Amino acid sequence: MRNVLPSGPGVCSICHTFIDPEYTVCYPCRNQPNHLNAVVPITYSENLGQMHTALRNYKDGHITVQNYALPRLTGILWRFAAAHEGCVARASGVAGFDVVATVPSSAPERDDQRANLRTMVEWSGPLKGRFLRVLRSTGEGEPGRSYDESRYVAPERLDGMDVLLIDDTWTAGGHAQSAAHALRAAGADHVGAIVIGRHVRPEWKVAEQTCAALLAALPKAFDWDTCAVHHGS
């Protein structure tokens, strides 16, 4: 695990990935609407690295592998939410969140694959009491990870509520932003997101440096006392 950098030169102001310092947001974030008041990844997830493998295995692996990965990822989410949900709330412009939601699968027939994400939230002490399954997949929208306003719907009204959205991986952000659009269409006031892993491909070059080199330059010890939008002493 590597602590995610705060936004600033060389770091996307929305999703906190590495970017050319000449820009303020990355290419995917620049080319889709932003419906999230704050996006806070817990850690960078290097492609085919340990975190990336765990995030793939907890929902798609053999049941034995899922049973190994799920409680460990739950522990990460639990500890981070306990320490930093307040940071995410303040970065979103609110004192706290009324509701916790998860990003569904984009295909209704695959929604069981997201059951482990819901389980993760339901096991997390700081989150479980406010979790509501308020988002549903419509089965519509473009295939893949792209943003699409028709991808999800929130059947219940959320007028005036502030929602914390949980997702496991942010690659391009299309699904999380589509989910946030559905929440706002249902009346949600503020929407902040905690994402376990901000996916990074090590071979990608950013201003003549590879992401692998940029990751390697980060402190190797993960600091649980801070986050990408930390507000504290």
URJO-V43780 format. One record per backbone hydrogen bond with DSSP energy under -0.5 kcal/mol. NH is the residue of the N-H (numbers start at 1). CO is the residue of the C=O. Records with the same first field share a line. If there is no record, write none. Layout:
NH=CO, CO
This chain:
4=42
8=11
10=23
11=8
12=17
13=24
16=12
19=10
23=20
30=26
31=27, 28
32=29
35=33
37=191
38=191
40=193
42=195
43=196
44=2
45=198
46=44
47=200
49=46
52=46
53=49
54=50
55=51
56=52
57=53
58=54
59=56
60=56
61=57
65=62
66=62
67=63
68=64
69=65
70=66
72=68
73=69
74=70
75=71
76=72
77=73
78=74
79=75
80=76
81=77
82=78
83=79
84=80
85=81
88=84
89=85
90=86
91=87
92=88
93=89, 90
94=89
98=162
99=162
100=130
101=164
103=166
104=102
110=107
111=108
113=110
114=111
115=112
118=114
119=115
120=116
121=117
122=118
123=119
124=120, 121
125=123
127=124
128=124
129=125
130=127
131=128
132=100
134=132
136=153
138=151
139=151
151=148
153=136
155=153
158=186
160=187
161=158
163=190
164=99
165=163, 192
166=101
167=194
170=197
171=169
177=173
178=174
179=175
180=176
181=177
182=178
183=179
184=180
185=181
186=182
187=184
188=183
189=161
190=161
192=163
193=38
194=165
195=40
196=167
197=168
198=43
199=170, 197
200=45
202=200
204=201
206=209
209=206
211=204
212=202
214=210
215=211
216=212
217=213
218=215
222=220
224=222
226=223
230=227
